Amino acid sequence: MLLQFVYSPQDFVTDVLQRGDVRPPPSKFDTLIRAGWTDRMDRGLFRYRLGDLQTRVLPGPSGYVAQLNIQRGIERRKPQEILSIQQEFNPSQFNFNKINKINADEIICEMTKDTGSGVDLPAGQLPRPSRIVVLINVSPLEFGHCLLVPDPSLCLPQILTRTAVQAAIESVLLSADPGFRVGFNSLGAFASVNHLHLHGYYLDHELRIETDLVKPLIAEKRFYRTLGFPVGFLIFTEPDEVDTTARTVCEVTDFLVGENVAHNVFLTRGCPPGGQTPSAKERRLRKGVRIAVWPRKACFGSKEESAFNVALCELAGHLPFKNKKDFECTTEREVISIVQRYLLPEDAFHQLEEQLVNHLLTL
């Protein structure tokens, strides 16, 4: 019988600080994901056994977290042929409804938000969301790597919806671990399956995106541009703003899809954004969630980098390397050079930013 995980906003964990500080005990969500994932690993349901990954932080101000994960580069499923950012769902290709392709034991649980019964929802607030199926990623990049699939039976293509974004934000808030991250690759941005899904995993290392300085673009929407490399957009939310934030994130990603701009999204606990270096106290805070959205050049076909692909975690500063030589020898400068090849040219980004800001102001 499929395990049900029903949650409410009362389950959100708000007293979270950066790694190294005193942490609250694991939440119900953490306990479920960690135990379920470990159980599947012990039962041999993954394509390879993931032990403690060899890890090093590259010297330099970016603080890139490099990990050696040779097996993922070898064993992960061959990506589907993607020809368009707006490509429609194709039921004949691999998808998360194909039980013959997915062992039912790979499913950890089904998440549903309890919105209460008999309660009138405020105008514009989402109704009871669709179920979110949580299953292991059989080619994991880190501990707890799972897939969040909004109601697979809807057969949605790999384009973010408000329900998916809300579930992603709430998953981060349900975790008491500041190292739990959620991300999304659009089509043309190294999504390997055209069936709506997001990635969730634990990474016990601080990333620069958690504290990066930002420039306000639309203050009332808490919409910013990141000032560090790689340049992108950032939305910040606290637990009582999830509905509004999910709408803003989708306004951004819907615009990018409409303009045929590939993008990666990364959600993580982070300190409140600002344009000046945060105080030591502010820097430690992880009550809210930072949602980074990086527009980038679209990649279609099977071209891949030898060291690492540039997708959601790489843009956030987490680098799963495919081979030992690159893992040991690659410098921060070389990482920046590789990542730069996949970003929009500076003038194209600023033009896109201007169009996006004008679009958001009309909504």
SERO-4910 file (N, C-alpha, C, O; in steps of 0.05 Angstrom, whole numbers):
BEGIN
 pado doro    nc1    nc2    nc3   cac1   cac2   cac3    cc1    cc2    cc3    oc1    oc2    oc3
  Met    A     17    -24      0      0      0      0     18     25      0     37     27     15
  Leu    A     10     44    -17     26     68    -19     25     85      6      3     91     16
  Leu    A     49     93     16     50    108     41     41    137     35     50    150     16
  Gln    A     22    147     52     12    174     49     26    193     68     28    186     92
  Phe    A     35    216     59     46    236     76     29    261     73     31    275     53
  Val    A     13    266     93     -5    289     93      7    311    111     14    305    134
  Tyr    A      9    335    101     22    356    116      5    381    115    -13    384     99
  Ser    A     12    400    133     -1    426    134     20    447    140     43    439    146
  Pro    A     14    473    137     34    493    144     45    491    172     66    502    178
  Gln    A     30    479    190     40    475    217     65    457    218     79    457    238
  Asp    A     69    442    197     92    424    196    118    438    186    139    427    186
  Phe    A    115    463    176    138    477    166    158    483    189    149    489    211
  Val    A    183    480    184    204    485    204    216    512    200    227    518    179
  Thr    A    213    529    220    222    557    217    248    564    232    261    583    225
  Asp    A    255    547    252    279    554    267    303    540    256    317    524    270
  Val    A    309    546    231    332    533    217    355    553    214    350    576    207
  Leu    A    379    544    220    403    561    217    422    547    198    418    524    191
  Gln    A    443    561    190    462    550    172    477    526    184    476    521    208
  Arg    A    489    510    167    504    486    176    525    494    196    537    516    194
  Gly    A    530    476    215    550    481    235    539    492    261    551    489    282
  Asp    A    514    504    259    501    514    283    484    491    295    481    470    283
  Val    A    473    496    318    455    476    331    431    473    313    418    492    305
  Arg    A    425    448    306    402    443    288    379    431    303    383    417    323
  Pro    A    354    437    294    331    423    305    333    393    298    346    386    278
  Pro    A    318    376    312    318    348    305    306    344    277    291    362    268
  Pro    A    310    321    264    298    316    238    268    319    239    255    310    258
  Ser    A    257    331    219    228    334    217    215    307    209    229    288    201
  Lys    A    189    306    209    174    283    199    181    278    170    184    255    161
  Phe    A    183    299    155    190    297    127    218    285    123    222    267    107
  Asp    A    237    296    138    265    285    136    266    256    143    279    240    130
  Thr    A    253    249    165    253    221    174    242    202    153    253    181    148
  Leu    A    220    211    140    207    194    120    225    191     95    230    169     86
  Ile    A    236    214     85    253    213     61    279    197     67    286    180     51
  Arg    A    292    203     88    318    190     94    314    160     98    329    144     88
  Ala    A    294    152    114    289    124    119    281    109     94    290     87     88
  Gly    A    262    121     79    253    109     54    275    106     34    277     85     20
  Trp    A    292    126     31    313    126     12    334    105     20    344     89      3
  Thr    A    342    104     45    361     85     55    351     57     52    367     39     45
  Asp    A    326     52     57    314     26     54    317     16     25    324     -7     20
  Arg    A    311     34      6    313     26    -23    342     21    -31    347      4    -48
  Met    A    360     36    -19    389     31    -25    397      4    -14    411    -11    -28
  Asp    A    388     -2     10    395    -28     22    383    -51      7    394    -73      6
  Arg    A    360    -47     -6    347    -68    -22    357    -70    -51    347    -86    -66
  Gly    A    376    -53    -58    388    -55    -85    371    -45   -107    373    -55   -129
  Leu    A    354    -24   -102    336    -14   -122    349      8   -139    337     17   -159
  Phe    A    373     16   -132    387     37   -147    405     24   -168    411      0   -166
  Arg    A    414     39   -188    432     28   -208    460     24   -198    476      9   -210
  Tyr    A    466     38   -176    493     34   -164    490     42   -134    472     56   -127
  Arg    A    508     32   -118    508     38    -90    523     64    -85    547     67    -93
  Leu    A    510     84    -73    522    110    -68    533    110    -40    518    110    -20
  Gly    A    559    111    -38    572    113    -11    578    142     -5    565    160    -17
  Asp    A    596    147     12    605    175     18    621    184     -6    642    173    -12
  Leu    A    611    205    -18    625    216    -42    650    232    -35    649    248    -16
  Gln    A    671    227    -50    695    243    -47    688    272    -54    678    277    -75
  Thr    A    694    290    -35    685    318    -38    708    337    -33    725    332    -15
  Arg    A    710    358    -48    729    380    -42    716    407    -50    701    408    -69
  Val    A    723    427    -35    714    454    -41    736    468    -57    759    471    -47
  Leu    A    731    476    -81    751    488    -98    761    515    -86    744    531    -77
  Pro    A    787    520    -85    797    545    -76    786    568    -92    783    566   -117
  Gly    A    779    590    -79    768    613    -93    743    624    -80    731    610    -63
  Pro    A    735    648    -86    713    661    -73    686    648    -78    667    652    -63
  Ser    A    683    632   -100    657    620   -107    650    597    -89    626    590    -86
  Gly    A    670    584    -77    664    562    -59    651    538    -72    634    525    -60
  Tyr    A    659    532    -97    647    509   -111    651    483    -96    673    477    -87
  Val    A    630    468    -93    631    442    -79    633    420   -101    613    415   -114
  Ala    A    656    408   -103    661    388   -124    658    360   -111    668    355    -89
  Gln    A    644    342   -125    641    315   -116    647    295   -139    640    301   -161
  Leu    A    660    273   -132    666    253   -152    644    232   -153    640    218   -133
  Asn    A    629    231   -175    607    212   -178    608    200   -206    593    206   -224
  Ile    A    628    182   -209    633    169   -235    609    152   -244    602    153   -268
  Gln    A    597    138   -226    575    119   -233    551    133   -245    538    123   -263
  Arg    A    545    157   -235    521    171   -246    526    178   -276    507    175   -292
  Gly    A    550    186   -283    555    192   -311    553    168   -329    547    170   -352
  Ile    A    558    144   -317    558    119   -333    530    106   -333    521     98   -354
  Glu    A    517    106   -310    493     90   -307    466    104   -311    446     91   -315
  Arg    A    466    131   -311    441    145   -313    427    140   -339    440    135   -360
  Arg    A    400    140   -339    384    135   -362    391    154   -385    395    178   -381
  Lys    A    392    143   -409    397    160   -433    375    181   -436    352    173   -436
  Pro    A    382    206   -438    362    227   -440    344    224   -465    354    214   -486
  Gln    A    319    232   -463    301    231   -486    310    252   -507    325    271   -500
  Glu    A    301    248   -531    307    268   -552    288    292   -548    264    289   -550
  Ile    A    300    314   -542    285    339   -537    291    358   -560    315    363   -566
  Leu    A    270    368   -572    274    386   -595    263    414   -590    269    432   -606
  Ser    A    248    418   -569    236    444   -563    231    448   -534    226    428   -519
  Ile    A    233    472   -524    227    479   -497    198    475   -491    190    470   -468
  Gln    A    181    477   -511    152    474   -508    142    447   -519    118    444   -525
  Gln    A    160    427   -520    152    401   -531    130    388   -514    130    389   -490
  Glu    A    111    376   -528     88    364   -515     95    337   -503    114    324   -511
  Phe    A     80    330   -482     84    303   -470     78    281   -491     58    283   -505
  Asn    A     95    261   -492     92    239   -510     88    213   -494    108    203   -482
  Pro    A     64    202   -493     59    178   -477     75    153   -485     78    134   -470
  Ser    A     86    153   -510    101    130   -519    129    130   -509    143    109   -510
  Gln    A    139    153   -499    166    154   -488    165    148   -459    144    147   -446
  Phe    A    189    143   -447    190    138   -418    176    160   -403    180    184   -408
  Asn    A    159    152   -384    147    171   -365    141    157   -339    144    133   -337
  Phe    A    132    172   -320    129    162   -293    103    146   -288     97    139   -266
  Asn    A     88    142   -310     64    125   -308     70     97   -318     53     79   -316
  Lys    A     94     92   -329    101     66   -341    110     47   -318    134     46   -312
  Ile    A     91     33   -307     97     16   -284    117     -6   -292    133    -15   -276
  Asn    A    116    -14   -318    136    -35   -326    164    -24   -327    183    -39   -327
  Lys    A    166      2   -328    193     15   -328    201     24   -300    225     27   -294
  Ile    A    181     29   -283    187     38   -256    177     16   -236    154      9   -236
  Asn    A    195      6   -220    188    -12   -198    171      3   -178    180     24   -168
  Ala    A    148     -7   -171    130      7   -152    144     11   -126    138     30   -111
  Asp    A    164     -6   -119    179     -3    -94    197     22    -94    207     30    -73
  Glu    A    201     34   -118    217     58   -119    202     82   -108    214    103   -102
  Ile    A    176     80   -105    160    102    -94    163    103    -64    156     83    -50
  Ile    A    172    126    -53    175    129    -25    148    136    -11    141    124      9
  Cys    A    133    154    -23    108    162    -12     93    180    -31    102    186    -53
  Glu    A     69    187    -23     52    206    -38     46    229    -19     34    225      2
  Met    A     54    253    -27     50    277    -10     24    291    -18     18    294    -41
  Thr    A     10    299      2    -15    315     -2    -16    336     20    -11    331     43
  Lys    A    -23    360     12    -26    382     32    -54    382     43    -74    382     27
  Asp    A    -57    383     69    -82    385     82    -90    414     85    -78    428    101
  Thr    A   -109    423     69   -117    451     71   -140    456     90   -150    478     93
  Gly    A   -149    434    103   -171    437    122   -197    433    108   -199    437     84
  Ser    A   -217    425    122   -244    421    110   -262    443    118   -262    454    140
  Gly    A   -279    451     98   -299    471    103   -287    499    107   -300    517    118
  Val    A   -263    504     97   -250    530    100   -251    544     73   -243    533     53
  Asp    A   -260    569     73   -260    585     48   -232    595     43   -220    608     60
  Leu    A   -222    589     19   -195    598     12   -196    627      4   -214    636    -10
  Pro    A   -175    643     11   -173    671      2   -173    672    -28   -164    653    -42
  Ala    A   -181    695    -39   -181    698    -68   -153    695    -79   -134    705    -69
  Gly    A   -151    679   -100   -126    674   -113   -109    652   -102    -89    644   -114
  Gln    A   -117    641    -79   -102    619    -67   -109    593    -80   -132    589    -88
  Leu    A    -89    576    -83    -93    550    -96   -113    533    -81   -112    533    -56
  Pro    A   -130    518    -95   -146    498    -81   -128    475    -73   -104    475    -78
  Arg    A   -140    455    -61   -125    431    -52   -108    421    -75   -119    414    -96
  Pro    A    -81    420    -72    -64    413    -95    -66    383   -102    -75    367    -86
  Ser    A    -57    377   -126    -56    349   -134    -35    335   -118    -18    347   -105
  Arg    A    -37    309   -118    -18    293   -103     10    296   -115     13    300   -139
  Ile    A     30    293    -99     58    294   -107     70    266   -101     72    259    -78
  Val    A     78    252   -122     90    226   -118    120    230   -114    133    243   -130
  Val    A    131    218    -93    159    220    -87    172    193    -92    165    174    -78
  Leu    A    191    191   -111    204    166   -116    234    170   -118    243    192   -122
  Ile    A    249    149   -113    278    151   -114    288    157   -142    275    149   -162
  Asn    A    309    172   -144    323    174   -170    343    151   -170    362    151   -154
  Val    A    340    132   -188    356    108   -188    385    113   -195    402     95   -192
  Ser    A    391    137   -205    419    145   -211    425    169   -194    426    192   -204
  Pro    A    428    166   -168    430    189   -149    455    205   -152    477    194   -158
  Leu    A    453    231   -147    476    248   -147    485    254   -118    508    262   -114
  Glu    A    468    250    -99    475    254    -71    455    238    -53    435    227    -64
  Phe    A    460    238    -27    442    224     -9    414    235    -10    410    260    -12
  Gly    A    394    218    -10    366    226    -10    356    235    -37    333    246    -38
  His    A    371    232    -59    363    242    -85    337    229    -93    336    205    -98
  Cys    A    316    245    -95    290    234   -103    277    253   -124    287    275   -129
  Leu    A    255    243   -135    240    259   -155    213    266   -143    200    249   -132
  Leu    A    205    290   -147    178    300   -139    162    302   -164    167    319   -181
  Val    A    141    285   -167    126    284   -191     97    292   -186     82    276   -173
  Pro    A     88    316   -194     60    324   -190     41    306   -206     44    304   -230
  Asp    A     22    294   -192      2    276   -203     10    266   -231      2    277   -251
  Pro    A     25    244   -232     35    233   -257     13    228   -278     18    230   -302
  Ser    A    -11    221   -268    -33    214   -287    -42    238   -304    -55    234   -324
  Leu    A    -34    263   -296    -41    286   -312    -24    288   -338    -31    303   -356
  Cys    A     -2    273   -339     15    272   -362     24    300   -371     21    308   -395
  Leu    A     34    316   -352     43    343   -358     71    343   -369     88    327   -360
  Pro    A     76    360   -389    104    363   -399    121    377   -378    112    386   -358
  Gln    A    147    378   -384    167    389   -365    166    420   -366    185    433   -374
  Ile    A    143    431   -357    140    460   -354    128    464   -327    108    452   -320
  Leu    A    140    482   -311    131    486   -284    102    496   -282     93    512   -299
  Thr    A     88    486   -262     61    496   -255     62    507   -227     81    502   -212
  Arg    A     41    522   -220     40    533   -193     39    511   -172     52    513   -151
  Thr    A     25    490   -178     24    467   -159     51    456   -154     59    450   -132
  Ala    A     67    452   -176     94    441   -174    112    459   -158    127    450   -141
  Val    A    111    485   -164    128    504   -150    120    506   -120    138    506   -103
  Gln    A     94    506   -115     86    507    -87     96    482    -72    105    484    -49
  Ala    A     93    459    -84    103    434    -72    133    435    -67    143    425    -47
  Ala    A    148    446    -86    177    448    -83    184    466    -59    201    459    -43
  Ile    A    172    490    -58    177    508    -35    170    495     -9    185    496     11
  Glu    A    147    482     -8    137    470     17    155    446     25    158    441     49
  Ser    A    166    432      6    184    410     12    209    420     27    218    408     47
  Val    A    220    443     18    243    455     31    235    464     59    250    460     78
  Leu    A    211    475     62    202    485     88    196    462    107    197    465    131
  Leu    A    188    439     96    182    416    113    207    403    124    206    388    144
  Ser    A    230    409    113    255    397    122    268    415    143    269    440    141
  Ala    A    279    402    164    293    417    185    323    419    178    338    431    193
  Asp    A    331    407    155    359    406    147    364    428    127    351    428    105
  Pro    A    382    447    132    387    469    113    400    459     88    403    473     68
  Gly    A    409    433     88    421    422     64    402    408     45    411    397     25
  Phe    A    376    409     51    357    397     32    351    417     10    342    439     15
  Arg    A    355    408    -15    351    426    -38    331    414    -58    327    390    -59
  Val    A    318    431    -73    300    422    -94    307    438   -120    313    461   -118
  Gly    A    306    424   -143    312    438   -168    296    428   -191    283    407   -190
  Phe    A    298    443   -213    283    437   -237    300    444   -261    312    465   -263
  Asn    A    301    426   -281    313    431   -307    291    433   -328    275    414   -331
  Ser    A    290    455   -342    271    456   -364    280    440   -388    303    431   -389
  Leu    A    263    435   -407    271    423   -432    292    442   -445    289    467   -444
  Gly    A    313    431   -456    334    447   -467    354    456   -446    373    470   -453
  Ala    A    350    448   -421    368    455   -399    376    430   -383    378    430   -359
  Phe    A    379    408   -398    387    382   -388    366    367   -373    372    349   -357
  Ala    A    340    373   -378    319    355   -369    321    330   -386    323    332   -410
  Ser    A    320    307   -373    324    282   -388    297    268   -394    296    250   -411
  Val    A    275    276   -381    249    264   -385    229    286   -388    228    304   -372
  Asn    A    212    284   -409    192    304   -413    166    296   -399    145    291   -413
  His    A    167    295   -373    143    289   -356    149    305   -331    169    300   -317
  Leu    A    131    323   -323    137    343   -302    148    330   -277    135    312   -265
  His    A    172    338   -269    184    328   -245    205    348   -235    216    364   -250
  Leu    A    211    347   -209    232    362   -197    250    343   -182    243    321   -176
  His    A    274    353   -176    294    337   -161    296    348   -132    295    372   -128
  Gly    A    299    329   -113    304    337    -86    327    321    -75    329    297    -81
  Tyr    A    345    333    -59    368    318    -48    380    333    -25    375    357    -22
  Tyr    A    397    319    -10    411    332     12    441    337      4    453    320     -8
  Leu    A    450    360     11    479    367      6    488    382     31    480    404     37
  Asp    A    506    369     46    514    380     72    538    399     69    557    397     84
  His    A    535    418     50    556    438     46    542    464     39    522    464     25
  Glu    A    552    486     49    540    512     43    547    520     14    569    516      5
  Leu    A    527    532      1    530    542    -26    528    572    -26    514    584    -10
  Arg    A    542    584    -45    543    614    -46    515    626    -50    509    648    -40
  Ile    A    498    612    -65    471    622    -71    454    627    -46    435    642    -46
  Glu    A    462    614    -24    447    617      2    450    646     13    433    655     28
  Thr    A    472    659      6    478    685     18    485    706     -3    492    729      4
  Asp    A    484    699    -28    493    717    -49    478    744    -48    455    745    -42
  Leu    A    493    766    -54    480    792    -54    463    795    -79    468    782   -100
  Val    A    442    812    -77    423    815    -99    417    844   -103    422    861    -86
  Lys    A    405    850   -127    395    876   -133    365    874   -136    355    858   -152
  Pro    A    349    891   -122    320    890   -125    311    898   -153    321    917   -164
  Leu    A    293    883   -164    281    889   -189    252    898   -186    243    918   -197
  Ile    A    237    882   -171    209    889   -164    206    883   -134    201    860   -127
  Ala    A    208    903   -117    209    898    -88    184    885    -78    186    867    -61
  Glu    A    161    893    -88    136    882    -77    132    852    -83    117    838    -70
  Lys    A    146    843   -104    145    814   -111    169    799    -99    172    775   -103
  Arg    A    186    814    -85    211    802    -74    227    788    -97    236    766    -94
  Phe    A    229    803   -119    241    793   -143    267    809   -147    267    833   -148
  Tyr    A    289    794   -150    316    806   -151    332    794   -174    325    775   -187
  Arg    A    355    808   -179    376    797   -196    400    790   -178    408    806   -161
  Thr    A    412    767   -183    436    760   -167    459    776   -177    461    782   -201
  Leu    A    477    783   -159    500    800   -166    525    783   -170    544    792   -182
  Gly    A    525    758   -160    547    740   -164    545    725   -190    525    727   -204
  Phe    A    565    708   -195    565    691   -219    553    664   -211    560    654   -189
  Pro    A    536    652   -228    525    662   -253    501    680   -248    486    676   -230
  Val    A    499    700   -266    477    719   -262    450    706   -268    448    689   -286
  Gly    A    430    712   -252    404    701   -255    384    717   -238    390    738   -228
  Phe    A    360    706   -236    339    719   -220    335    704   -194    341    680   -192
  Leu    A    325    718   -174    321    706   -148    295    716   -136    290    740   -136
  Ile    A    279    698   -125    255    704   -110    258    693    -82    269    671    -79
  Phe    A    250    708    -62    253    700    -35    225    697    -22    207    713    -27
  Thr    A    222    676     -6    196    673      8    201    663     36    220    650     43
  Glu    A    182    671     53    180    660     80    155    642     81    139    643     63
  Pro    A    152    627    103    131    607    104    103    617     99     86    602     89
  Asp    A     97    642    106     70    652    103     65    665     75     44    677     71
  Glu    A     84    663     57     82    675     31     83    655      8     86    663    -15
  Val    A     80    630     14     85    609     -7     66    612    -31     75    610    -53
  Asp    A     40    616    -26     22    618    -48     29    641    -67     30    637    -92
  Thr    A     34    664    -56     41    687    -72     68    683    -87     70    690   -111
  Thr    A     87    671    -73    113    666    -86    111    646   -109    123    649   -129
  Ala    A     95    625   -105     91    605   -126     80    618   -151     88    611   -173
  Arg    A     62    637   -147     51    651   -170     72    667   -184     74    667   -209
  Thr    A     89    682   -169    110    698   -180    130    681   -196    138    688   -218
  Val    A    139    659   -184    158    641   -197    147    632   -224    161    631   -244
  Cys    A    121    624   -224    109    615   -250    105    637   -270    106    633   -294
  Glu    A    101    661   -260    100    684   -278    127    687   -293    128    694   -316
  Val    A    148    683   -278    175    685   -289    180    662   -309    188    666   -332
  Thr    A    175    637   -300    182    614   -317    162    612   -341    170    603   -363
  Asp    A    137    620   -338    119    620   -360    128    640   -382    126    635   -406
  Phe    A    138    663   -373    149    683   -392    173    670   -407    175    673   -431
  Leu    A    191    657   -393    214    645   -406    205    623   -426    217    622   -448
  Val    A    186    607   -418    176    587   -437    164    600   -461    169    591   -484
  Gly    A    149    621   -457    136    635   -480    157    648   -498    152    651   -522
  Glu    A    180    655   -488    201    666   -504    221    645   -513    242    651   -525
  Asn    A    215    619   -508    232    597   -516    260    599   -504    280    594   -517
  Val    A    261    607   -478    286    610   -464    289    586   -444    272    584   -426
  Ala    A    309    570   -448    313    548   -429    321    559   -402    331    581   -400
  His    A    317    544   -380    322    554   -354    325    531   -333    314    510   -337
  Asn    A    340    537   -312    343    519   -290    334    534   -265    338    558   -262
  Val    A    323    519   -246    312    531   -221    324    516   -198    326    491   -199
  Phe    A    331    530   -177    343    517   -153    331    530   -128    331    555   -125
  Leu    A    321    514   -110    309    523    -85    325    514    -62    332    490    -60
  Thr    A    331    532    -43    347    525    -20    341    544      3    333    567     -1
  Arg    A    344    535     27    343    553     50    365    574     45    386    569     35
  Gly    A    359    599     54    378    620     50    372    644     68    350    645     79
  Cys    A    391    662     71    386    685     88    370    706     72    370    705     48
  Pro    A    357    724     86    341    745     72    359    760     53    382    767     60
  Pro    A    350    765     28    367    778      8    371    808     13    354    821     26
  Gly    A    393    817      4    399    846      7    422    853    -12    435    836    -23
  Gly    A    427    879    -14    448    889    -32    474    894    -18    494    902    -30
  Gln    A    474    891      9    499    895     24    505    869     39    488    853     45
  Thr    A    531    866     46    539    842     60    523    839     86    523    857    102
  Pro    A    510    815     89    493    812    113    510    810    138    534    803    138
  Ser    A    498    818    161    512    815    186    516    786    193    503    768    180
  Ala    A    533    780    212    537    752    220    511    739    228    507    715    222
  Lys    A    494    753    242    468    742    251    450    737    227    438    715    225
  Glu    A    448    756    209    431    753    185    441    730    168    426    715    157
  Arg    A    467    727    166    479    706    149    472    678    158    471    660    142
  Arg    A    468    675    184    462    649    196    433    641    191    427    617    193
  Leu    A    415    660    186    387    654    185    380    637    160    390    642    138
  Arg    A    363    616    164    354    600    142    324    595    145    313    574    137
  Lys    A    310    615    155    281    613    158    266    612    131    247    598    128
  Gly    A    276    628    112    263    630     87    276    613     65    296    599     70
  Val    A    264    614     41    273    599     18    280    618     -4    265    636    -12
  Arg    A    304    613    -16    313    627    -40    307    610    -64    314    587    -65
  Ile    A    294    622    -84    289    608   -109    304    622   -131    297    644   -139
  Ala    A    325    609   -142    341    620   -163    331    610   -190    325    586   -193
  Val    A    329    628   -209    320    621   -236    342    631   -255    347    655   -257
  Trp    A    355    613   -270    376    620   -288    367    616   -317    364    593   -325
  Pro    A    362    638   -332    358    634   -361    385    626   -373    406    634   -364
  Arg    A    384    610   -394    409    600   -406    405    592   -435    382    591   -445
  Lys    A    427    587   -448    425    577   -476    413    549   -476    419    533   -458
  Ala    A    396    544   -495    384    518   -498    404    498   -509    420    505   -527
  Cys    A    403    474   -499    420    452   -509    402    429   -518    387    418   -502
  Phe    A    403    423   -544    387    401   -554    406    380   -566    427    388   -577
  Gly    A    399    355   -564    417    334   -573    433    323   -550    426    328   -526
  Ser    A    453    307   -556    467    292   -535    494    304   -527    509    291   -512
  Lys    A    500    328   -535    525    341   -528    528    344   -498    510    355   -485
  Glu    A    550    335   -487    555    338   -458    584    345   -454    601    339   -470
  Glu    A    589    359   -431    616    365   -423    629    340   -412    616    322   -401
  Ser    A    656    338   -414    669    314   -404    671    315   -373    671    294   -360
  Ala    A    673    339   -362    676    341   -332    649    340   -318    646    323   -300
  Phe    A    630    357   -326    604    358   -313    585    372   -332    593    389   -348
  Asn    A    559    365   -330    539    380   -346    531    405   -330    535    406   -306
  Val    A    521    425   -344    513    450   -331    483    450   -329    469    457   -348
  Ala    A    473    443   -305    444    442   -301    439    454   -273    454    471   -264
  Leu    A    417    446   -260    408    460   -236    428    461   -214    433    482   -202
  Cys    A    441    438   -207    459    439   -184    486    452   -191    498    465   -174
  Glu    A    495    449   -216    521    461   -223    519    492   -223    537    505   -214
  Leu    A    496    503   -232    493    532   -231    491    542   -203    498    565   -197
  Ala    A    482    525   -184    481    533   -156    508    530   -142    510    538   -119
  Gly    A    527    517   -155    554    514   -143    560    487   -134    581    483   -121
  His    A    543    467   -140    548    439   -133    556    424   -158    540    423   -177
  Leu    A    580    413   -159    591    402   -184    596    372   -181    617    364   -171
  Pro    A    578    355   -191    583    326   -192    601    319   -216    591    319   -239
  Phe    A    626    313   -211    645    307   -232    642    278   -242    635    260   -226
  Lys    A    647    274   -268    643    247   -280    669    231   -280    668    207   -283
  Asn    A    692    244   -276    717    229   -277    737    241   -257    735    265   -249
  Lys    A    755    224   -248    774    231   -227    793    253   -234    799    271   -218
  Lys    A    803    253   -259    823    273   -267    811    301   -266    823    319   -254
  Asp    A    787    305   -277    775    331   -276    768    339   -248    771    362   -240
  Phe    A    759    320   -232    752    325   -204    777    336   -189    774    355   -173
  Glu    A    800    324   -194    824    331   -179    837    356   -189    850    370   -174
  Cys    A    834    362   -215    850    383   -227    835    408   -235    848    429   -238
  Thr    A    809    407   -238    794    430   -247    795    453   -227    791    449   -203
  Thr    A    800    477   -237    802    501   -220    776    517   -221    759    512   -239
  Glu    A    773    536   -203    749    553   -203    748    568   -230    726    571   -241
  Arg    A    770    578   -239    770    592   -265    761    575   -288    746    585   -305
  Glu    A    768    550   -288    759    532   -309    730    525   -307    716    523   -327
  Val    A    720    523   -282    691    518   -278    675    542   -289    656    538   -303
  Ile    A    684    566   -283    670    590   -292    670    591   -323    650    598   -335
  Ser    A    692    583   -335    694    582   -364    674    563   -376    661    569   -396
  Ile    A    671    539   -364    652    519   -374    624    529   -371    608    528   -390
  Val    A    617    539   -347    590    549   -342    583    572   -360    560    573   -370
  Gln    A    602    590   -365    597    613   -381    587    606   -409    571    621   -421
  Arg    A    596    584   -419    588    575   -446    558    570   -449    547    570   -471
  Tyr    A    545    565   -426    517    558   -427    499    581   -418    474    578   -418
  Leu    A    511    604   -411    495    627   -403    489    645   -426    502    644   -447
  Leu    A    468    661   -423    462    680   -444    483    702   -445    495    708   -424
  Pro    A    489    712   -468    508    735   -470    497    758   -452    473    760   -449
  Glu    A    515    774   -442    507    796   -424    486    814   -435    466    820   -421
  Asp    A    489    822   -460    468    840   -472    442    826   -475    421    839   -471
  Ala    A    442    801   -482    417    786   -485    403    782   -458    379    784   -456
  Phe    A    419    778   -437    407    775   -410    394    801   -401    371    800   -391
  His    A    408    823   -405    396    849   -396    371    856   -412    353    868   -401
  Gln    A    371    849   -438    347    854   -454    324    837   -444    301    846   -441
  Leu    A    330    812   -438    310    794   -427    300    804   -400    276    803   -395
  Glu    A    318    813   -383    310    823   -357    291    847   -359    271    848   -345
  Glu    A    297    865   -378    280    889   -382    252    880   -391    232    890   -381
  Gln    A    251    861   -410    225    852   -419    210    837   -397    185    841   -395
  Leu    A    224    821   -381    211    806   -360    200    825   -339    177    821   -330
  Val    A    216    844   -330    207    863   -310    182    878   -320    163    881   -305
  Asn    A    182    888   -344    159    902   -355    135    884   -356    112    892   -350
  His    A    139    859   -363    117    839   -364    106    835   -336     81    835   -332
  Leu    A    123    831   -316    113    826   -289     98    850   -277     79    847   -262
  Leu    A    106    874   -285     93    898   -275     65    901   -286     49    916   -275
  Thr    A     59    888   -308     32    890   -320     13    870   -309    -11    872   -314
  Leu    A     23    851   -293      6    829   -283     -8    838   -256    -23    822   -245
***
